[in-house]
Amino acid sequence: MKTDETLNEQLEAARQQLHDLYEQYGFGHACVLEQSMFLDELINQYNRIFQPKSPSPMQN
């Protein structure tokens, strides 16, 4: 699936960028934190698309 491949490529590129920024600036630098948040958003997007939704306890 095209979306799957594209999102996986974006995740890997964002992960690599985070690693590179961390190596260069350390954990607390603003650009590292910003990249970390960007990667988190991609992970959340991936989870929304590819993880099955479980029924909420209120629906039982």
C-alpha positions as CSV (number, residue, x, y, z in Angstrom):
1,M,0.0,0.0,0.0
2,K,1.4,3.4,-1.0
3,T,0.4,5.2,2.2
4,D,2.1,2.5,4.3
5,E,5.4,2.8,2.4
6,T,5.3,6.6,2.5
7,L,4.5,6.8,6.2
8,N,7.2,4.2,7.0
9,E,9.7,6.2,5.0
10,Q,8.7,9.4,6.8
11,L,9.0,7.6,10.2
12,E,12.5,6.3,9.4
13,A,13.7,9.7,8.1
14,A,12.3,11.5,11.1
15,R,13.9,8.9,13.5
16,Q,17.3,9.3,11.7
17,Q,17.0,13.1,11.9
18,L,16.3,12.9,15.6
19,H,19.2,10.7,16.2
20,D,21.5,13.0,14.2
21,L,20.3,16.1,16.0
22,Y,20.7,14.4,19.4
23,E,24.3,13.4,18.5
24,Q,25.1,17.0,17.5
25,Y,23.2,19.0,20.1
26,G,22.3,16.7,23.0
27,F,18.9,16.0,24.5
28,G,17.8,19.4,25.8
29,H,18.3,21.5,22.6
30,A,15.2,23.0,21.2
31,C,15.7,21.5,17.7
32,V,16.0,18.0,19.2
33,L,12.8,18.5,21.2
34,E,11.0,19.8,18.2
35,Q,12.1,16.9,16.1
36,S,11.0,14.5,18.8
37,M,7.5,16.0,18.8
38,F,7.4,15.7,15.0
39,L,8.3,12.0,15.3
40,D,5.7,11.6,18.0
41,E,3.0,13.0,15.6
42,L,4.1,10.6,12.9
43,I,3.9,7.7,15.3
44,N,0.4,8.8,16.4
45,Q,-0.6,9.0,12.8
46,Y,0.7,5.5,12.1
47,N,-1.1,4.2,15.1
48,R,-4.4,5.8,14.1
49,I,-4.2,4.2,10.6
50,F,-2.8,0.8,11.4
51,Q,-3.8,-0.2,14.9
52,P,-7.3,-1.8,15.2
53,K,-9.6,0.2,17.5
54,S,-10.7,-1.7,20.6
55,P,-14.3,-1.1,21.8
56,S,-14.6,1.3,24.7
57,P,-15.7,-0.1,28.1
58,M,-18.9,1.9,27.8
59,Q,-20.0,-0.1,24.7
60,N,-20.1,-3.4,26.5
